[in-house]
Each structure stands twice: as structure tokens, then as C-alpha cells.
Amino acid sequence: MSNRIGKPPPRYSYIQNKYQDLRFSKCPRCNHNTWNRKFALFIHIMDLGQVVLGKTCKYCSKCELIIAHENELEQELVNVLSSVNPQTIGNEYMVIGTANKNVWKKHLGKMSNLNQYIEHISDFKEILNLQVTPGGWYRPHK
């Protein structure tokens, strides 16, 4: 039994950066340069449905790693939801994967049924958790 949603094979790894003062000019995995790239993120919003949202994220082509900044992503969700369903602003959400560009262009920012996207969604290979240790002196562990 698979926990996948999309029919195409999984693609990309994903990190959601919750730290507003931390940005990535270098990949946290391989230390190579990242650059901005626009992705069609497939997002499930709890108690509402799905949206394909065009979002510029940091990207490492070597690791195929997408880094989305949470505060920017949430602001774009507010912009979309304020015109579609304002009472759902602030609901929990989950970035599930990416949609292909044709689907993105056709449905950008529109709420839709999951069945419309199944053929066009690539789940993430892995969703990574970002842990940051603030700089400074730390007592050695014994």
C-alpha cells in the first residue's frame, strides 16, 4: 500500500523554512549555491480542499531540493483565500508536492477537486525538517 497521492513518480525534496531571519543562498545539504525558481506547489488546506499555487522558492539543482519560506507562502495563501474563502485563512495546510506546468497555468490560484490533479501531481521524494542551532558557545557534552 502506498501513501502517495499523485500518479507520476515522486520528485524533489522539500523543506519549509519557518525561520523568518534565515534565508538560503547555499543548500543546507550540499553547500552549493541555490537560486530562485518558480514551482507549482500543490497544497491541501484543511477543511477546504486543494490549491495549486505558483511560488518562487530557493532551489538546489544538485540535491533537487525546494526550500519554501513559510512566511512568504502563508502570505500568498492569504492572498488567494481572501478572494476564494476568507473564513479559512489560518487553517492548517500541507504542501503535498508539485503539479506540472500546464496544470499550474490552467488552475493557478483556484480551488479544485483532488481528482482533477491526480494525473499531474508529483509527491515529494522526502519532506525534510529544518533544525537550526543558534550560534554561540555551548558547554561540551559529557
C-alpha positions as CSV (number, residue, x, y, z in Angstrom):
1,M,0.0,0.0,0.0
2,S,1.4,3.4,-1.0
3,N,0.9,6.7,0.8
4,R,1.3,8.6,-2.4
5,I,-1.3,10.9,-3.8
6,G,-0.1,11.7,-7.3
7,K,0.3,9.2,-10.1
8,P,3.7,10.4,-11.6
9,P,6.8,9.3,-9.7
10,P,7.8,11.4,-6.6
11,R,10.0,14.3,-7.5
12,Y,12.1,16.8,-5.4
13,S,12.8,17.0,-1.7
14,Y,11.1,19.8,0.3
15,I,11.9,22.0,3.3
16,Q,9.6,24.6,4.7
17,N,11.7,27.2,6.4
18,K,9.8,28.6,9.4
19,Y,12.6,31.0,10.4
20,Q,12.0,34.5,9.1
21,D,15.5,35.7,9.6
22,L,17.1,32.7,7.9
23,R,17.5,32.6,4.1
24,F,19.4,30.1,2.0
25,S,22.0,31.3,-0.6
26,K,23.6,27.9,-0.1
27,C,22.0,24.4,0.1
28,P,21.8,23.1,3.6
29,R,22.6,19.6,2.4
30,C,25.5,20.0,-0.1
31,N,26.5,23.7,0.4
32,H,26.2,24.5,-3.3
33,N,24.6,27.8,-4.4
34,T,20.8,27.9,-4.5
35,W,18.7,30.2,-6.8
36,N,15.2,31.3,-7.2
37,R,12.9,29.1,-9.2
38,K,9.1,29.2,-9.5
39,F,7.2,26.0,-8.7
40,A,3.6,25.0,-8.9
41,L,3.1,23.8,-5.3
42,F,0.1,21.5,-4.7
43,I,-1.3,22.4,-1.3
44,H,-4.0,20.8,0.8
45,I,-5.8,23.3,3.1
46,M,-7.6,21.6,6.0
47,D,-11.4,21.7,5.9
48,L,-11.3,23.3,2.5
49,G,-9.6,21.5,-0.3
50,Q,-6.6,21.9,-2.6
51,V,-4.9,24.7,-4.4
52,V,-2.1,24.9,-6.9
53,L,-0.1,27.9,-6.0
54,G,2.8,29.4,-8.1
55,K,5.5,30.1,-5.6
56,T,9.1,31.3,-6.1
57,C,11.3,29.2,-3.8
58,K,15.0,28.7,-3.3
59,Y,16.2,25.6,-5.2
60,C,19.3,23.4,-5.3
61,S,19.5,21.6,-8.6
62,K,22.2,19.2,-7.4
63,C,20.0,17.9,-4.5
64,E,16.7,18.7,-6.2
65,L,15.7,20.5,-3.0
66,I,13.0,23.1,-2.8
67,I,13.1,25.5,0.1
68,A,9.9,27.4,0.7
69,H,9.9,30.3,3.2
70,E,6.8,29.7,5.4
71,N,6.0,33.4,6.0
72,E,6.0,34.1,2.2
73,L,4.0,31.0,1.5
74,E,1.4,31.9,4.1
75,Q,1.1,35.4,2.8
76,E,0.4,34.1,-0.7
77,L,-2.2,31.7,0.7
78,V,-3.9,34.6,2.5
79,N,-4.0,36.5,-0.9
80,V,-5.6,33.5,-2.6
81,L,-8.0,32.6,0.2
82,S,-9.2,36.2,0.8
83,S,-11.0,36.2,-2.5
84,V,-12.0,32.5,-2.5
85,N,-12.9,31.6,1.1
86,P,-11.8,34.2,3.7
87,Q,-13.1,32.3,6.7
88,T,-10.5,29.6,6.0
89,I,-7.5,31.9,6.4
90,G,-5.3,30.5,9.1
91,N,-6.4,26.9,8.6
92,E,-3.7,24.3,8.8
93,Y,-2.2,23.3,5.4
94,M,0.2,20.8,4.0
95,V,2.4,21.2,0.9
96,I,2.0,17.8,-0.8
97,G,4.0,18.1,-4.0
98,T,4.3,19.9,-7.3
99,A,2.0,20.0,-10.3
100,N,3.1,20.1,-13.9
101,K,3.3,23.5,-15.6
102,N,0.3,23.0,-17.9
103,V,-2.0,22.2,-14.9
104,W,-0.4,25.1,-13.0
105,K,-1.1,27.6,-15.7
106,K,-4.7,26.3,-16.1
107,H,-5.6,26.2,-12.4
108,L,-3.2,28.7,-10.7
109,G,-4.7,30.0,-7.5
110,K,-8.0,28.2,-8.0
111,M,-9.6,25.8,-5.6
112,S,-10.3,22.5,-7.1
113,N,-11.0,18.8,-6.6
114,L,-8.1,16.4,-5.9
115,N,-9.3,14.1,-8.6
116,Q,-8.6,16.8,-11.2
117,Y,-4.9,16.7,-10.3
118,I,-4.1,13.1,-9.5
119,E,-2.6,12.5,-13.0
120,H,-0.5,15.7,-12.7
121,I,0.9,15.8,-9.1
122,S,4.3,14.6,-8.2
123,D,4.6,13.9,-4.5
124,F,7.9,14.9,-2.8
125,K,10.6,12.2,-2.5
126,E,11.0,13.4,1.0
127,I,10.0,16.2,3.3
128,L,12.8,17.4,5.5
129,N,12.7,19.1,8.8
130,L,14.8,22.2,9.3
131,Q,16.5,22.4,12.7
132,V,18.7,25.5,13.5
133,T,21.1,25.7,16.4
134,P,21.7,29.4,17.2
135,G,25.4,30.4,17.1
136,G,27.3,30.9,20.4
137,W,29.2,29.0,23.0
138,Y,27.8,25.7,24.3
139,R,29.1,23.6,27.2
140,P,30.7,20.4,25.9
141,H,28.6,17.2,26.4
142,K,30.0,14.6,28.8
